Amino acid sequence: MFSRRFLALWLVVALLVATLAGVLFDGWHPFWPLPFAVLVALGVWDVVQQRHAVLRNYPLWGHFRFLFEFIRPEIRQYFVEDDTSETPFSRAQRSIVYQRAKGEVDSRPFGTEIDVKAAGYEWIAHSLAPTVLKDHDFRITIGADRAQPYSASIFNISAMSFGALSANAIRALNRGAKLGNFIHDTGEGSISPHHREQGGDLIWEVASGYFGCRNDDGTFSAEKFATQAKTPQVKMIEVKLSQGAKPGHGGVLPSAKITPEISATRGVPMGQDCISPSRHSEFSTPLGLLQFVERLRTLSGGKPTGFKLCIGHPWEFFGIVKAMLDSGILPDFIVVDGSEGGTGAAPLEFTDHVGAPLQEGLLLVHNTLVGAGLRDRIRIGASGKIVTAFDIARTLAIGADWCNSARGFMFAIGCIQSQKCHTDRCPTGVATQDTLRQRALVVPDKAQRVQQFHAHTLHALQELIQAAGLSHPSDLRAHHIVKRVSSNEIRLMSESLKYLAPGDLLRGQFRYQLYEKYWPMARADSFSAAEVA
C-alpha cells in the first residue's frame, strides 16, 4: 500500500489531515477539507471496486488514463495529425469545406503538400485549349420518360436520417438545399416535420423498416406511402437495399432514444425499440425488387424511382440486371454507396471489412449496365467520401452521373469530426437529440453555409472542367484521370480499370474473369447463385 502507485492517494490523505488540523486549530474555513475528503473517498473506492483493474492498482492516477482516452480524438485532431492524414478526413479536406461553406478564400499558397511521387497520387489531365462555361449549375434529368421527371444537380446531400441528425441539422441542410436548388436525401428515418417546414426538394429513402409508410406490424403500407410520396416536395423515391457504413446489417434505435417526434416521423410506438431489419419483407428476389420499384413509382404518381446499395456478391447485382432484361422493368436510377462512406455508427468489422469501396462498386454497376445495353436508360448516383470538386470529377469519370455527399455537408453545418455521433454528445449540435446541444446550431446561418459549400464546390468543378477542355462534367471519362502506380510509372485510369463495351454481356463477350465467372451464375428469380457446370 506504500508503493508509488498509491502515492496520489496518500498525498490527498495527508492534505485532508492537514486541512482538518487547520480547521480545528487555526480557524480555517470548513470548506477547505471538503475537496480532499472527496478525493480520499474516490481513492478508497478505486481500491475496493472490482470493475477496473487500472483503478485498483493506480487509485486516482488511473482516472487520468480515462480522461486522456476520452479526449484522444481531439488531441490527435488538433495537435498530432498533419494536414493530409485522412483519418477519416484530413485537416486539409475539412478546411476546404469550412472555407467554402463560410465563403472564405480557399486558395493554397506555396505549392502542394501532397507527395506527388507517391503511388496512388492522381490528377486530372488539362488541355491546351481550355473551354469557357457560362455557369456551374450542372444538372441532369432523372426519369426522363416518367410522368414527373426531375432535373437534379450533379452534387446533392446524401442520406442522413432525422434521429441520427438533430432537428436543427435537418432544418439547416434542407433549407440550404432549397437555397441552392439541389436535393436532400431523407435517409431511412423518413420525412420529418423539419424536412417539411423548410421546403427543400427531397429524395424519400424507403428502407427495410418502411418508416413513414408502415403498418403496426412493420410491413409496408401502400396507403401511407402514397399519401406522403405524392406531395410536391418529394421528387424521387429510393429503395435502400444496403448502405456503405454497414451493408447487410440491420439496426436498433433503443426505446430510450425515441422521442415523440421520432415516433411520429417513423410511425413507431413510444416505449419500444425501433427495429430496422437487415432485409426487406416486401420482396426476396431480384425480380421482386424491380416489381416493388415499379409499384412505388406507380403509387407516387410516376416520380423517378430507383434503389441504393453497397456492392457485395457480384452475382446478386448481376441477377438484378438479368431481371431487368427479363421483365423490362427498369429503375430510373441506382445509387452506389461505397464502404468508405457512413455517417452512422456501425460495428468495427462492418466499417472496416464489409462491402465494396466506391470505385469497385461503381465500376461494377456501370460496366454491367453498359454490357447489358441499359446504361443510357438508367442514371447512376455515387456516394462515399466525396467532398471536393476533384472527388466529384474522379467519380464521374469512373461512370457516375451525379454525386452525393453526407459528411461533407455535415462539415458545412459545423461538424468537427469529434466522432461522438453515437454518444448523443455531439459538441456542435449536428448528431444529437439533446435539445440544449442542438440549440448551438443556428439554422439560418448554417443553411447559408450549406448553400455556399455546394455553390463554391461546383464553381471549382467548373474550373476543372474548363481546364480539361470539356463542355460539361458528363463529358468526363476515365482517360481524363491520371494515376501514379509507382515512383517512375503513371497510367491513365482507363488503363488501370477494366471497362466493357455496349452489349458485351448480351453477346456473351465477358472480356474479364469477373463477368466470365459470375454472370452465368446470376439468376433473375433468386439472389442465390446458380450452379454452373
VEXNU-656546 format. One line per 4 residues: number of its first residue (from 1); their letters; for each residue y, z, x of C-alpha. Coordinates in Angstrom, 2 decimals, padded with zeros to 5 digits. Each point is the difference from the previous one (the first is absolute). Example, Ala and Ser with C-alpha at 12.3 -4.5 7.8 and 13.67 -1.06 7.14 Angstrom:
! residues 2
1) AS) -004.50 007.80 012.30  003.44 -000.66 001.37
//
This chain:
! residues 533
1) MFSR) 000.00 000.00 000.00  002.31 000.26 003.04  -000.55 -003.62 001.06  002.99 -002.30 000.33
5) RFLA) -001.23 -001.66 -003.19  001.19 003.08 -001.89  003.27 000.40 001.92  002.12 -001.22 -002.89
9) LWLV) -001.56 002.53 -002.38  000.51 002.93 002.39  003.56 -001.15 000.66  000.95 000.12 -003.70
13) VALL) -001.78 003.38 -000.31  002.16 001.31 002.84  003.12 -001.41 -001.61  -000.95 001.57 -003.33
17) VATL) -000.44 003.40 001.65  003.32 -000.38 001.85  001.94 -000.94 -003.13  -001.62 002.80 -002.01
21) AGVL) 001.06 002.42 002.73  003.51 -001.41 -000.19  000.11 000.58 -003.74  -001.34 003.54 000.30
25) FDGW) 001.96 001.23 003.02  003.03 -002.28 000.49  001.00 -000.81 -003.59  -000.83 -003.73 000.11
29) HPFW) 000.06 -001.93 -003.27  -003.38 000.27 -001.81  -000.22 -003.80 -000.14  -000.73 -000.40 003.72
33) PLPF) -003.70 000.97 -000.06  -000.83 -002.25 -002.97  -000.39 -003.37 001.82  -002.22 001.60 002.64
37) AVLV) -002.05 001.77 -002.67  -000.61 -003.36 -001.68  -001.07 -001.55 003.33  -002.31 002.93 000.77
41) ALGV) -001.60 -000.34 -003.43  -000.41 -003.75 000.55  -001.53 000.58 003.44  -002.48 002.52 -001.35
45) WDVV) -000.92 -002.38 -002.80  -000.53 -002.77 002.55  -002.52 002.19 001.85  -002.02 001.01 -003.07
49) QQRH) 000.05 -003.24 -002.02  -003.05 -002.24 000.32  001.30 -003.50 -000.73  001.85 -001.03 003.17
53) AVLR) -001.66 000.65 003.36  003.22 -000.81 001.87  001.92 002.74 -001.84  -002.79 002.58 000.58
57) NYPL) 000.16 -000.66 003.74  003.75 -000.60 000.23  001.73 002.14 -002.64  003.60 -001.13 -000.60
61) WGHF) -000.19 -002.54 002.88  -002.41 -002.09 -002.03  002.59 -000.71 -002.68  001.93 -002.14 002.47
65) RFLF) -002.98 -002.35 000.15  000.15 -000.53 -003.75  003.77 -000.42 000.12  -000.15 -002.66 002.72
69) EFIR) -002.88 -001.73 -001.76  002.05 -000.05 -003.22  003.04 -001.59 001.65  -002.00 -002.24 002.36
73) PEIR) 000.87 -003.28 -001.85  003.71 000.79 000.23  -000.21 000.98 003.68  -001.88 -003.20 000.77
77) QYFV) 002.38 -002.15 -002.03  003.26 001.42 001.34  -000.85 000.99 003.57  -003.22 -001.62 001.24
81) EDDT) -000.67 -003.52 -001.32  001.77 -003.03 001.42  001.75 -002.65 -002.09  -002.95 -002.39 -000.17
85) SETP) -003.02 002.27 -000.62  -001.27 -000.89 -003.49  -001.42 003.29 -001.30  -000.09 -001.17 -002.71
89) FSRA) 003.51 -001.50 000.17  002.01 -000.07 003.21  003.49 001.40 000.35  001.27 -003.57 000.43
93) QRSI) -001.63 -001.08 -003.29  001.43 002.95 -001.90  003.42 -000.46 001.55  000.26 -003.64 -001.04
97) VYQR) -000.75 000.99 -003.61  002.54 002.84 000.05  002.69 -002.23 001.50  -000.55 -002.85 -002.44
101) AKGE) -000.21 002.39 -002.95  003.31 001.59 000.98  001.67 -003.31 000.79  000.48 000.97 003.65
105) VDSR) -000.16 -002.27 003.04  -003.65 -000.75 000.76  000.45 -001.91 003.26  -001.69 001.20 003.19
109) PFGT) 001.73 -000.01 003.42  -001.40 -000.66 003.47  -003.16 -001.88 -000.92  -003.35 000.82 -001.54
113) EIDV) -001.84 003.27 000.62  -003.32 -001.71 -000.80  -002.27 -000.98 002.87  -000.06 -003.78 -000.46
117) KAAG) -002.83 -000.32 002.53  -002.34 002.26 -001.95  -002.92 -001.52 -001.90  000.77 -000.17 -003.70
121) YEWI) 003.74 -000.69 000.38  001.08 -002.61 -002.58  003.05 -002.15 -000.62  001.15 -002.82 -002.25
125) AHSL) 000.52 -003.39 001.64  003.59 -001.22 -000.38  001.25 -003.55 -000.37  002.60 -001.95 001.95
129) APTV) 001.13 -001.33 -003.40  000.68 003.15 -002.05  000.67 -000.31 -003.70  002.83 001.49 -002.06
133) LKDH) -001.03 001.63 -003.29  002.46 000.79 -002.78  -001.28 003.54 -000.72  -002.87 002.43 000.41
137) DFRI) -001.05 000.32 -003.65  -003.46 -001.40 000.67  -002.11 -000.18 -003.18  -003.33 -001.32 -001.24
141) TIGA) -001.28 -000.62 -003.53  -003.10 001.94 -001.05  -001.96 -001.14 -003.05  001.81 -003.32 -000.33
145) DRAQ) -002.44 -001.16 -002.69  000.22 003.19 -002.06  002.12 000.78 -003.03  002.21 002.37 002.02
149) PYSA) 000.09 -001.08 003.67  001.88 002.19 002.46  002.34 -001.00 002.81  -000.67 002.65 002.65
153) SIFN) 001.73 000.90 003.23  -002.26 -000.42 003.02  000.63 003.66 000.93  -000.72 002.75 -002.54
157) ISAM) -000.84 003.69 -000.47  -003.72 000.71 000.33  -002.04 002.28 -002.25  001.06 003.67 000.03
161) SFGA) -000.66 002.18 -003.04  002.18 002.51 -001.76  -001.84 003.18 000.84  -000.50 -001.00 003.60
165) LSAN) 003.75 -000.62 000.17  002.65 002.12 -001.65  001.95 -000.97 -003.08  003.14 -000.54 002.06
169) AIRA) -001.88 -002.19 002.48  -001.26 -002.19 -002.85  003.50 -000.21 -001.49  001.53 -001.00 003.34
173) LNRG) -002.64 -002.63 000.74  000.19 -001.56 -003.45  003.78 -000.01 -000.13  000.07 -001.57 003.47
177) AKLG) -002.44 -002.69 -001.18  002.27 -000.75 -002.94  003.08 -000.20 002.23  -001.79 -002.32 002.44
181) NFIH) -001.87 -002.09 -002.62  -003.49 000.67 001.31  -003.08 001.64 -001.50  -001.42 003.53 000.11
185) DTGE) -003.75 000.69 -000.24  -000.68 003.12 -002.08  -003.12 001.08 001.86  -002.98 001.19 -002.00
189) GSIS) 001.94 002.92 -001.51  001.36 -002.32 -002.72  003.52 -000.52 -001.29  002.01 003.21 -000.10
193) PHHR) 003.29 000.67 -001.82  001.62 -000.10 003.44  -001.05 -003.64 000.39  001.23 -000.82 -003.48
197) EQGG) 003.45 001.57 000.22  001.01 -002.06 003.03  -001.04 -003.38 -001.42  -001.33 -001.64 003.17
201) DLIW) -002.75 -002.62 -000.23  -003.51 001.44 000.09  -003.50 -000.98 001.02  -002.22 002.24 -002.09
205) EVAS) -003.04 001.01 002.03  -003.06 000.68 -002.17  -002.59 001.97 001.95  -003.38 001.53 -000.75
209) GYFG) 001.56 003.01 -001.76  001.84 -002.33 -002.42  002.99 002.33 000.11  002.52 -000.85 -002.69
213) CRND) -002.58 -002.06 -001.89  -003.00 002.28 -000.42  -001.91 001.63 -002.80  -000.70 003.72 000.02
217) DGTF) -003.35 -000.60 001.68  001.60 -001.96 002.85  -001.00 -003.47 -001.19  002.42 -002.90 -000.31
221) SAEK) 002.20 -000.21 -003.11  001.06 -003.56 -000.84  002.55 001.22 -002.54  001.78 002.35 002.39
225) FATQ) -000.06 -002.65 002.71  001.53 -002.68 -002.22  002.77 002.33 -001.16  001.20 000.62 003.55
229) AKTP) -000.85 -003.36 001.53  002.06 -001.99 -002.49  003.23 001.82 000.82  002.49 -002.28 001.81
233) QVKM) 000.21 002.21 003.09  -003.67 -000.63 000.86  -000.15 -003.38 001.73  -003.54 -000.08 001.41
237) IEVK) -003.34 001.81 -000.41  -002.13 001.03 002.99  -003.58 001.28 -000.22  -000.62 002.33 002.92
241) LSQG) -003.51 -000.29 001.42  000.67 001.94 003.20  002.85 001.07 002.26  000.42 -000.06 003.75
245) AKPG) 000.32 003.76 000.42  -003.44 000.80 -001.42  -001.91 -003.05 -001.25  -003.10 000.86 -002.00
249) HGGV) 001.18 003.58 -000.51  001.15 001.60 -003.23  002.53 002.78 -000.30  000.75 003.28 -001.72
253) LPSA) 003.41 001.34 -000.94  -000.66 003.73 -000.47  001.00 001.48 -003.34  002.48 002.31 001.72
257) KITP) 002.05 -003.02 001.09  000.09 -001.68 -003.42  003.44 000.46 -001.51  000.83 -000.84 -003.63
261) EISA) 001.66 -003.21 001.27  -003.09 -001.10 001.92  -002.19 000.90 -002.97  002.08 -002.17 -002.34
265) TRGV) 000.30 -002.88 002.47  -003.68 -000.20 000.86  -001.35 001.00 -003.40  -002.04 002.89 001.36
269) PMGQ) -000.18 003.53 -001.43  001.70 003.01 001.55  -002.28 002.59 001.54  -002.66 -002.47 001.16
273) DCIS) -000.49 -001.82 003.30  001.16 -003.63 -000.15  -002.94 -002.12 001.18  000.49 -003.44 001.52
277) PSRH) -003.53 -001.48 000.20  -001.11 -002.06 002.96  -000.89 -002.96 -002.26  001.01 -001.55 -003.31
281) SEFS) -001.91 000.65 -003.22  001.16 -003.25 -001.67  -001.95 -002.33 002.29  -002.74 000.08 002.62
285) TPLG) -000.27 -003.62 001.17  002.33 -002.63 001.48  -000.08 -001.94 -003.25  000.75 003.21 -001.92
289) LLQF) 003.05 000.59 002.20  001.39 -003.45 -000.78  -000.64 000.45 -003.71  001.89 003.29 000.15
293) VERL) 002.89 -001.73 001.80  000.06 -002.67 -002.72  -000.08 002.68 -002.69  002.98 001.84 001.50
297) RTLS) 001.90 -003.26 000.35  -000.53 -000.73 -003.68  000.88 003.55 -001.09  003.22 -000.10 002.04
301) GGKP) 001.18 -003.18 -001.66  -000.79 -002.36 002.86  001.54 001.87 002.92  -001.29 -000.76 003.53
305) TGFK) -003.09 002.11 000.59  -002.04 000.52 003.13  -001.76 002.63 002.06  000.42 002.01 003.20
309) LCIG) -002.69 000.91 002.51  -000.73 001.00 003.55  -002.75 -002.23 001.35  -003.38 001.60 000.62
313) HPWE) -003.28 -001.94 -000.33  000.96 -003.67 000.33  -002.66 -001.16 -002.48  001.68 002.04 -002.74
317) FFGI) 003.24 -001.94 000.24  -001.98 -003.22 000.39  -001.76 000.92 -003.25  003.38 000.35 -001.73
321) VKAM) 000.99 -003.47 001.20  -003.34 -001.43 -001.15  000.65 001.59 -003.41  003.38 -001.77 -000.06
325) LDSG) -001.71 -003.32 000.65  -002.71 000.64 -002.60  002.25 001.33 -002.77  003.26 -001.79 000.61
329) ILPD) 001.80 003.36 -000.37  002.53 000.42 002.78  002.21 002.96 000.82  003.63 -000.92 000.47
333) FIVV) 000.16 002.02 003.20  -002.04 002.13 002.38  001.57 002.82 002.02  -001.79 000.79 003.26
337) DGSE) 000.46 003.59 001.19  -000.69 000.66 003.67  -001.81 003.13 001.14  003.02 000.90 002.16
341) GGTG) 002.01 000.54 -003.20  000.12 003.10 -002.12  002.64 002.41 -001.23  -002.44 002.43 -001.60
345) AAPL) -002.22 002.56 001.68  -003.57 -001.07 000.72  -003.03 001.37 001.88  000.28 -000.64 003.74
349) EFTD) -003.11 -002.17 000.09  001.40 -002.26 -002.72  003.43 -000.20 001.60  -001.43 -000.92 003.40
353) HVGA) -003.30 -001.77 -000.64  -000.28 -001.57 -003.48  001.35 -003.36 -001.10  001.16 -003.16 001.74
357) PLQE) 003.42 -000.03 001.68  002.59 -002.26 -001.60  -000.37 -002.94 002.40  -003.76 -000.30 -000.52
361) GLLL) 000.13 000.68 -003.74  002.84 -002.43 -000.62  -001.61 -002.73 002.09  -003.29 000.33 -001.88
365) VHNT) 001.70 -000.20 -003.42  002.23 -002.92 000.98  -002.83 -001.90 001.71  -002.43 000.47 -002.86
369) LVGA) 002.47 -001.26 -002.59  000.81 -002.99 002.22  -003.67 -000.77 000.54  -000.65 000.24 -003.76
373) GLRD) 002.91 -002.31 -000.82  001.89 002.75 -001.88  002.73 001.05 002.42  002.81 -002.03 -001.57
377) RIRI) -000.67 001.62 -003.40  -000.07 003.66 001.07  002.80 001.92 001.73  -000.81 002.59 002.67
381) GASG) 001.96 003.18 000.64  -000.56 002.22 003.01  000.69 003.62 000.85  -000.73 002.14 003.02
385) KIVT) 002.57 001.37 002.47  002.65 -002.64 -000.68  003.57 001.13 000.74  001.80 -002.65 002.07
389) AFDI) 000.85 -003.66 -000.47  -002.49 -000.92 002.73  -002.71 001.93 -001.85  000.75 -002.13 -003.07
393) ARTL) 000.11 -003.25 001.99  -003.29 000.73 001.73  -001.72 000.92 -003.28  001.25 -003.13 -001.75
397) AIGA) -001.14 -002.09 002.97  -003.55 001.34 -000.35  -000.17 -001.06 -003.64  001.94 002.27 -002.39
401) DWCN) 002.60 -001.16 -002.52  001.87 003.30 -000.17  -000.04 003.47 001.54  000.16 003.52 -001.36
405) SARG) 001.13 003.11 001.85  -000.56 003.62 -000.99  000.86 002.18 002.98  002.89 -002.27 000.97
409) FMFA) 001.70 000.73 -003.31  -000.94 003.68 000.35  001.96 000.03 003.26  002.87 -001.69 -001.81
413) IGCI) 000.27 002.89 -002.46  -000.15 002.66 002.70  -003.63 000.52 001.11  -000.06 001.34 003.58
417) QSQK) -003.77 -000.34 000.57  -000.53 003.76 000.00  -003.51 -000.70 -001.38  000.25 002.76 -002.61
421) CHTD) -000.62 -002.39 -002.93  -003.19 001.75 -001.16  001.41 003.54 000.22  002.76 -000.29 -002.64
425) RCPT) 002.43 001.18 002.71  001.69 -003.30 000.81  003.24 000.92 001.82  002.00 -002.88 -001.46
429) GVAT) -001.15 000.10 -003.63  -001.89 -003.31 000.12  -003.63 001.09 -000.42  000.16 003.24 -001.97
433) QDTL) 000.07 001.30 -003.55  002.06 003.04 001.04  003.17 -000.37 -002.06  002.14 001.81 002.54
437) RQRA) -001.25 -002.11 002.92  000.41 -003.32 -001.80  003.56 001.00 -000.96  000.88 -000.83 003.61
441) LVVP) -000.66 -003.69 -000.74  003.18 -001.34 -001.61  -001.02 -003.01 -002.09  003.17 -002.20 000.05
445) DKAQ) 000.35 000.29 003.78  -003.67 -000.65 000.74  -000.20 -002.87 -002.50  002.79 -001.71 001.92
449) RVQQ) -001.99 000.48 003.19  -003.08 -001.58 -001.59  002.05 -003.05 -000.98  001.61 -000.23 003.45
453) FHAH) -003.30 000.34 001.88  -001.43 -002.83 -002.08  003.06 -002.23 000.43  000.46 000.56 003.73
457) TLHA) -003.71 -000.47 000.72  000.01 -003.34 -001.82  003.19 -000.97 001.82  -001.83 000.66 003.28
461) LQEL) -002.89 -002.11 -001.32  002.46 -002.79 -000.80  001.16 000.03 003.62  -003.61 -000.19 001.23
465) IQAA) -000.77 -002.91 -002.32  003.13 -001.83 001.15  -000.87 000.60 003.65  -003.47 -001.45 -000.60
469) GLSH) 001.55 -003.14 -001.49  -001.50 000.55 -003.47  001.42 -000.28 -003.51  -001.76 002.90 -001.75
473) PSDL) -002.34 002.85 000.95  -002.77 -001.85 -001.85  000.11 -002.58 002.81  -001.32 002.54 002.50
477) RAHH) -003.45 -000.72 001.39  -002.23 001.69 002.54  001.11 -002.41 002.74  003.53 001.41 -000.21
481) IVKR) -001.18 003.38 001.35  -000.92 000.39 003.68  -002.17 002.84 001.30  -000.69 001.24 003.51
485) VSSN) -003.74 000.51 000.51  000.21 001.06 003.67  002.60 000.42 002.71  -000.21 -003.70 000.87
489) EIRL) -001.11 -001.68 -003.25  001.60 -000.61 -003.37  -001.26 -001.75 -003.13  001.41 -001.23 -003.24
493) MSES) -001.24 002.17 -002.86  -001.52 -003.16 -001.51  -002.28 -000.17 003.06  -001.01 003.66 -000.24
497) LKYL) -000.66 000.10 -003.75  -002.59 -002.17 -001.71  001.14 -002.10 -002.96  -001.94 -002.07 -002.54
501) APGD) 001.11 -003.38 -001.29  000.58 -000.57 -003.75  -003.32 -000.33 -001.85  -002.20 000.94 002.97
505) LLRG) -002.08 002.49 -001.98  -000.48 -002.46 -002.85  -001.38 -002.55 002.45  -002.22 002.54 001.76
509) QFRY) 002.01 -000.28 003.23  000.10 003.66 000.93  001.37 -000.52 003.54  -000.29 003.68 000.92
513) QLYE) -002.87 002.48 000.06  001.67 002.34 -002.51  -000.08 -002.64 -002.74  -003.30 -001.53 001.08
517) KYWP) -001.70 003.39 -000.30  001.72 001.66 -002.97  001.19 -002.78 -002.33  -003.59 -000.86 -001.05
521) MARA) -000.66 003.71 -000.65  002.95 000.40 -002.39  -000.67 000.16 -003.76  002.35 -000.55 -002.91
525) DSFS) -002.10 002.32 -002.18  -000.24 002.95 002.41  001.84 001.70 002.84  -003.37 000.40 001.70
529) AAEV) -001.07 -002.57 002.56  -002.75 -002.42 -000.93  -003.07 -000.36 002.16  000.17 -003.27 001.92
533) A) -003.09 -001.50 001.55
//
